[in-house]
Amino acid sequence: MLADAIDLRTGDFGSITEAPHPVDAAVLEQFRLWRGTGVAVIDQGQNFRRIEKVTDATPRELEDEARSILRPFVERGDVAILAISSESPSVGATPDTGQVIIHYRNLRSGQLREVTT
């Protein structure tokens, strides 16, 4: 069964005829889920919302969270992280205006992928 092609930012279907590779779909799902928001997702998903204040350490915190999300995929040999960069807002700005850009290689398909969250 193919996973749905869902736009990470909007949650809308990107296509009803094509789907991402299962590894890519799983990675996207982990970045869409809010960790701890239900019994089934206690240890699944992301926890970016815990970063409540923008400080000089915020870019590193965002990158650390992204690495934490990808750790199981890396350990299983599903992905190789190529680069993680973060664009945090200036100190004192609203935290939810930043973003994290992850470049990885799907080791099962060999394709280069990018996730922006």
N, C-alpha and C positions, 0 to 999 in steps of 0.2 A: 504494500500500500504506500502510495506517495504522500508525503506531508504537504499540507496546504502552503502555497506561496503567500505569505502574509507580510504586509509592509510593517516593519518594526515600529515606526513612528506613529502610524495611525491605527494599526490593527486591522486594516482593510485587506481584502483579498487582492493580491497583485495579479493573479491569473487563475482561471478555473480550468485551464488545459495543461499548464506546466507547473511543476513543483521543484523546490530546491532539493539538492542532495540531502539524504536523511541526516548526515552530520551537520550540514549547514542549517537545516531546520531545527535541530536540537540546540545548536549554539544560539540561534535567534530566539528560541523559546526561553532559554536561560536568561537572556538579557531582557525579555519582556516580563517575566515573572517577578513579582516582588517577594523576596524571601520572607518566610514567616507569616504570610497573610492567610494561611490555612493549614490544616493538619497535613495535607498532602505535599505542601511546599515548605516544610520546616527547614530543610537543608537544601532546597533547590532555589534557583533564581538569583537575583541581584539585590543588593542592599545599599544602593546609592543614596537612598533617602536618609540614611543615618548621618550623612555629611550635611550638617545643618548650617554651618558657618563657613564663609569663604575666608581662608587664611593663606599664608604663603605655602602651607603644607597641602592645600587642597589638590593641586595637580598630582602629587604623589599618592594621595589617598584614592583618587579616582583611578589611577593606573593600578594600584594594589588591588582594588575591588575587581577590576576587569581581569587581572591575572588570577584572582581567586575563583572567579566564575569559570575561567577556561582551564583551570588546573586538572579537573577530571578528564577533560578531552585530551590534554597534553599527555597525561599519565597513561591513558589507553592507547595512545598513538594515533588518535583521530586528527589532531591538528598540530601545527607548529606555529607558534607566535612569531611573526616577523617584526612587528612594531606596534607599540601602543603610545598614543599621544593624547593629551588632554588639553582642552581649551577651557580653562576656568575663567569665570568673570573676575573683574577686578575686586580687590578686597572691599567689603562693604556692600557689594551688589547681591542680588537675589541668587541663591545657590542653584536653582533649577534652570539657569540660563547657560550653564556650561555643557560641554559634551566630551565624550570619549570616543576616539576613533581607533579601531582595532584592525590591523592587517594581519591575516593569517593564511596559511596554506592548509587546505583540506588534504590531508595525507591519504585519504581513501580515494579521492577523485583526482588529486594532483592540481586542482585549481586554486588560484589565489582569490581570496575573499576579503571583504571589508564589512565591518559592522560599525555603525555610528549610532550612539545612544546618548 
